[in-house]
């Protein structure tokens, strides 16, 4: 699951800021891994 989040950050950005985070936390991307930038 963490690898999916890393893939979303590095190459393919198919996940929007309001979409569920690909890490599987169930949070929105902007509230989860989207904050790391």
PyMOL Python script that loads the backbone (N, CA, C, O; Angstrom):
from pymol import cmd

cmd.read_pdbstr("""\
ATOM      1  N   UNK A   1       0.838  -1.208   0.000  1.00  0.00           N
ATOM      2  CA  UNK A   1       0.000   0.000   0.000  1.00  0.00           C
ATOM      3  C   UNK A   1       0.869   1.252   0.000  1.00  0.00           C
ATOM      4  O   UNK A   1       0.561   2.221  -0.694  1.00  0.00           O
ATOM      5  N   UNK A   2       1.946   1.237   0.770  1.00  0.00           N
ATOM      6  CA  UNK A   2       2.838   2.401   0.795  1.00  0.00           C
ATOM      7  C   UNK A   2       3.515   2.580  -0.558  1.00  0.00           C
ATOM      8  O   UNK A   2       3.802   3.705  -0.969  1.00  0.00           O
ATOM      9  N   UNK A   3       3.767   1.480  -1.244  1.00  0.00           N
ATOM     10  CA  UNK A   3       4.391   1.569  -2.563  1.00  0.00           C
ATOM     11  C   UNK A   3       3.465   2.274  -3.546  1.00  0.00           C
ATOM     12  O   UNK A   3       3.926   3.006  -4.422  1.00  0.00           O
ATOM     13  N   UNK A   4       2.169   2.057  -3.406  1.00  0.00           N
ATOM     14  CA  UNK A   4       1.206   2.731  -4.278  1.00  0.00           C
ATOM     15  C   UNK A   4       1.232   4.231  -4.027  1.00  0.00           C
ATOM     16  O   UNK A   4       1.113   5.023  -4.962  1.00  0.00           O
ATOM     17  N   UNK A   5       1.386   4.621  -2.777  1.00  0.00           N
ATOM     18  CA  UNK A   5       1.454   6.044  -2.450  1.00  0.00           C
ATOM     19  C   UNK A   5       2.728   6.657  -3.015  1.00  0.00           C
ATOM     20  O   UNK A   5       2.711   7.784  -3.509  1.00  0.00           O
ATOM     21  N   UNK A   6       3.824   5.924  -2.945  1.00  0.00           N
ATOM     22  CA  UNK A   6       5.077   6.425  -3.499  1.00  0.00           C
ATOM     23  C   UNK A   6       4.996   6.530  -5.011  1.00  0.00           C
ATOM     24  O   UNK A   6       5.528   7.474  -5.595  1.00  0.00           O
ATOM     25  N   UNK A   7       4.344   5.585  -5.646  1.00  0.00           N
ATOM     26  CA  UNK A   7       4.197   5.628  -7.099  1.00  0.00           C
ATOM     27  C   UNK A   7       3.362   6.836  -7.500  1.00  0.00           C
ATOM     28  O   UNK A   7       3.617   7.457  -8.531  1.00  0.00           O
ATOM     29  N   UNK A   8       2.374   7.165  -6.693  1.00  0.00           N
ATOM     30  CA  UNK A   8       1.521   8.312  -6.992  1.00  0.00           C
ATOM     31  C   UNK A   8       2.301   9.609  -6.852  1.00  0.00           C
ATOM     32  O   UNK A   8       2.008  10.588  -7.538  1.00  0.00           O
ATOM     33  N   UNK A   9       3.298   9.625  -5.963  1.00  0.00           N
ATOM     34  CA  UNK A   9       4.068  10.840  -5.743  1.00  0.00           C
ATOM     35  C   UNK A   9       5.155  11.017  -6.795  1.00  0.00           C
ATOM     36  O   UNK A   9       5.454  12.143  -7.192  1.00  0.00           O
ATOM     37  N   UNK A  10       5.743   9.930  -7.245  1.00  0.00           N
ATOM     38  CA  UNK A  10       6.915  10.039  -8.101  1.00  0.00           C
ATOM     39  C   UNK A  10       6.553  10.165  -9.570  1.00  0.00           C
ATOM     40  O   UNK A  10       6.949  11.135 -10.216  1.00  0.00           O
ATOM     41  N   UNK A  11       5.814   9.212 -10.111  1.00  0.00           N
ATOM     42  CA  UNK A  11       5.568   9.218 -11.541  1.00  0.00           C
ATOM     43  C   UNK A  11       4.135   9.556 -11.904  1.00  0.00           C
ATOM     44  O   UNK A  11       3.818  10.698 -12.237  1.00  0.00           O
ATOM     45  N   UNK A  12       3.282   8.563 -11.836  1.00  0.00           N
ATOM     46  CA  UNK A  12       1.932   8.744 -12.335  1.00  0.00           C
ATOM     47  C   UNK A  12       1.064   9.434 -11.302  1.00  0.00           C
ATOM     48  O   UNK A  12       0.917   8.957 -10.177  1.00  0.00           O
ATOM     49  N   UNK A  13       0.495  10.552 -11.691  1.00  0.00           N
ATOM     50  CA  UNK A  13      -0.352  11.314 -10.775  1.00  0.00           C
ATOM     51  C   UNK A  13      -1.785  11.208 -11.238  1.00  0.00           C
ATOM     52  O   UNK A  13      -2.345  12.152 -11.794  1.00  0.00           O
ATOM     53  N   UNK A  14      -2.376  10.045 -11.003  1.00  0.00           N
ATOM     54  CA  UNK A  14      -3.768   9.861 -11.389  1.00  0.00           C
ATOM     55  C   UNK A  14      -4.688  10.207 -10.229  1.00  0.00           C
ATOM     56  O   UNK A  14      -5.900  10.331 -10.405  1.00  0.00           O
ATOM     57  N   UNK A  15      -4.115  10.360  -9.052  1.00  0.00           N
ATOM     58  CA  UNK A  15      -4.924  10.630  -7.872  1.00  0.00           C
ATOM     59  C   UNK A  15      -5.026  12.134  -7.665  1.00  0.00           C
ATOM     60  O   UNK A  15      -4.013  12.833  -7.634  1.00  0.00           O
ATOM     61  N   UNK A  16      -6.249  12.630  -7.525  1.00  0.00           N
ATOM     62  CA  UNK A  16      -6.450  14.051  -7.275  1.00  0.00           C
ATOM     63  C   UNK A  16      -6.333  14.350  -5.791  1.00  0.00           C
ATOM     64  O   UNK A  16      -6.315  13.434  -4.967  1.00  0.00           O
ATOM     65  N   UNK A  17      -6.254  15.624  -5.449  1.00  0.00           N
ATOM     66  CA  UNK A  17      -6.087  15.990  -4.044  1.00  0.00           C
ATOM     67  C   UNK A  17      -7.305  15.624  -3.204  1.00  0.00           C
ATOM     68  O   UNK A  17      -7.188  15.420  -1.996  1.00  0.00           O
ATOM     69  N   UNK A  18      -8.462  15.540  -3.834  1.00  0.00           N
ATOM     70  CA  UNK A  18      -9.673  15.187  -3.101  1.00  0.00           C
ATOM     71  C   UNK A  18     -10.068  13.729  -3.279  1.00  0.00           C
ATOM     72  O   UNK A  18     -11.112  13.298  -2.792  1.00  0.00           O
ATOM     73  N   UNK A  19      -9.231  12.974  -3.978  1.00  0.00           N
ATOM     74  CA  UNK A  19      -9.488  11.555  -4.148  1.00  0.00           C
ATOM     75  C   UNK A  19      -8.919  10.787  -2.959  1.00  0.00           C
ATOM     76  O   UNK A  19      -8.027  11.289  -2.276  1.00  0.00           O
ATOM     77  N   UNK A  20      -9.414   9.587  -2.702  1.00  0.00           N
ATOM     78  CA  UNK A  20      -8.850   8.791  -1.598  1.00  0.00           C
ATOM     79  C   UNK A  20      -7.368   8.523  -1.814  1.00  0.00           C
ATOM     80  O   UNK A  20      -6.939   8.252  -2.936  1.00  0.00           O
ATOM     81  N   UNK A  21      -6.596   8.599  -0.756  1.00  0.00           N
ATOM     82  CA  UNK A  21      -5.154   8.394  -0.859  1.00  0.00           C
ATOM     83  C   UNK A  21      -4.848   6.951  -1.268  1.00  0.00           C
ATOM     84  O   UNK A  21      -5.455   6.020  -0.739  1.00  0.00           O
ATOM     85  N   UNK A  22      -3.919   6.756  -2.198  1.00  0.00           N
ATOM     86  CA  UNK A  22      -3.583   5.398  -2.643  1.00  0.00           C
ATOM     87  C   UNK A  22      -2.889   4.553  -1.576  1.00  0.00           C
ATOM     88  O   UNK A  22      -2.678   3.359  -1.789  1.00  0.00           O
ATOM     89  N   UNK A  23      -2.531   5.139  -0.443  1.00  0.00           N
ATOM     90  CA  UNK A  23      -1.880   4.349   0.604  1.00  0.00           C
ATOM     91  C   UNK A  23      -2.883   3.451   1.321  1.00  0.00           C
ATOM     92  O   UNK A  23      -2.490   2.537   2.046  1.00  0.00           O
ATOM     93  N   UNK A  24      -4.180   3.709   1.122  1.00  0.00           N
ATOM     94  CA  UNK A  24      -5.193   2.845   1.710  1.00  0.00           C
ATOM     95  C   UNK A  24      -5.674   3.298   3.075  1.00  0.00           C
ATOM     96  O   UNK A  24      -6.357   2.543   3.767  1.00  0.00           O
ATOM     97  N   UNK A  25      -5.332   4.519   3.480  1.00  0.00           N
ATOM     98  CA  UNK A  25      -5.744   5.003   4.796  1.00  0.00           C
ATOM     99  C   UNK A  25      -7.223   5.353   4.826  1.00  0.00           C
ATOM    100  O   UNK A  25      -7.834   5.389   5.894  1.00  0.00           O
ATOM    101  N   UNK A  26      -7.798   5.609   3.662  1.00  0.00           N
ATOM    102  CA  UNK A  26      -9.183   6.030   3.602  1.00  0.00           C
ATOM    103  C   UNK A  26      -9.335   7.535   3.692  1.00  0.00           C
ATOM    104  O   UNK A  26     -10.434   8.066   3.529  1.00  0.00           O
ATOM    105  N   UNK A  27      -8.228   8.227   3.952  1.00  0.00           N
ATOM    106  CA  UNK A  27      -8.270   9.689   3.997  1.00  0.00           C
ATOM    107  C   UNK A  27      -8.151  10.246   2.588  1.00  0.00           C
ATOM    108  O   UNK A  27      -7.717   9.557   1.665  1.00  0.00           O
ATOM    109  N   UNK A  28      -8.546  11.511   2.436  1.00  0.00           N
ATOM    110  CA  UNK A  28      -8.315  12.158   1.155  1.00  0.00           C
ATOM    111  C   UNK A  28      -6.819  12.368   0.989  1.00  0.00           C
ATOM    112  O   UNK A  28      -6.083  12.538   1.961  1.00  0.00           O
ATOM    113  N   UNK A  29      -6.381  12.352  -0.285  1.00  0.00           N
ATOM    114  CA  UNK A  29      -4.954  12.460  -0.574  1.00  0.00           C
ATOM    115  C   UNK A  29      -4.352  13.724   0.018  1.00  0.00           C
ATOM    116  O   UNK A  29      -3.229  13.700   0.522  1.00  0.00           O
ATOM    117  N   UNK A  30      -5.094  14.833  -0.040  1.00  0.00           N
ATOM    118  CA  UNK A  30      -4.545  16.102   0.460  1.00  0.00           C
ATOM    119  C   UNK A  30      -4.398  16.102   1.979  1.00  0.00           C
ATOM    120  O   UNK A  30      -3.617  16.883   2.522  1.00  0.00           O
ATOM    121  N   UNK A  31      -5.135  15.237   2.669  1.00  0.00           N
ATOM    122  CA  UNK A  31      -5.043  15.156   4.122  1.00  0.00           C
ATOM    123  C   UNK A  31      -4.061  14.073   4.565  1.00  0.00           C
ATOM    124  O   UNK A  31      -3.771  13.930   5.753  1.00  0.00           O
ATOM    125  N   UNK A  32      -3.556  13.314   3.592  1.00  0.00           N
ATOM    126  CA  UNK A  32      -2.687  12.186   3.924  1.00  0.00           C
ATOM    127  C   UNK A  32      -1.314  12.401   3.280  1.00  0.00           C
ATOM    128  O   UNK A  32      -0.573  13.283   3.715  1.00  0.00           O
ATOM    129  N   UNK A  33      -0.960  11.629   2.268  1.00  0.00           N
ATOM    130  CA  UNK A  33       0.353  11.753   1.648  1.00  0.00           C
ATOM    131  C   UNK A  33       0.489  13.002   0.791  1.00  0.00           C
ATOM    132  O   UNK A  33       1.605  13.393   0.446  1.00  0.00           O
ATOM    133  N   UNK A  34      -0.613  13.629   0.446  1.00  0.00           N
ATOM    134  CA  UNK A  34      -0.541  14.846  -0.350  1.00  0.00           C
ATOM    135  C   UNK A  34       0.074  16.009   0.407  1.00  0.00           C
ATOM    136  O   UNK A  34       0.463  17.011  -0.195  1.00  0.00           O
ATOM    137  N   UNK A  35       0.165  15.879   1.739  1.00  0.00           N
ATOM    138  CA  UNK A  35       0.722  16.964   2.552  1.00  0.00           C
ATOM    139  C   UNK A  35       2.242  16.985   2.532  1.00  0.00           C
ATOM    140  O   UNK A  35       2.847  17.960   2.978  1.00  0.00           O
ATOM    141  N   UNK A  36       2.872  15.928   2.023  1.00  0.00           N
ATOM    142  CA  UNK A  36       4.320  15.795   2.107  1.00  0.00           C
ATOM    143  C   UNK A  36       5.076  16.725   1.170  1.00  0.00           C
ATOM    144  O   UNK A  36       6.303  16.800   1.230  1.00  0.00           O
ATOM    145  N   UNK A  37       4.369  17.423   0.317  1.00  0.00           N
ATOM    146  CA  UNK A  37       5.061  18.238  -0.677  1.00  0.00           C
ATOM    147  C   UNK A  37       5.198  19.676  -0.268  1.00  0.00           C
ATOM    148  O   UNK A  37       5.761  20.479  -1.012  1.00  0.00           O
TER     149      UNK A  37
END
""", "prot")
cmd.dss("prot")
cmd.show_as("cartoon", "prot")
cmd.util.cbc("prot")
cmd.orient("prot")
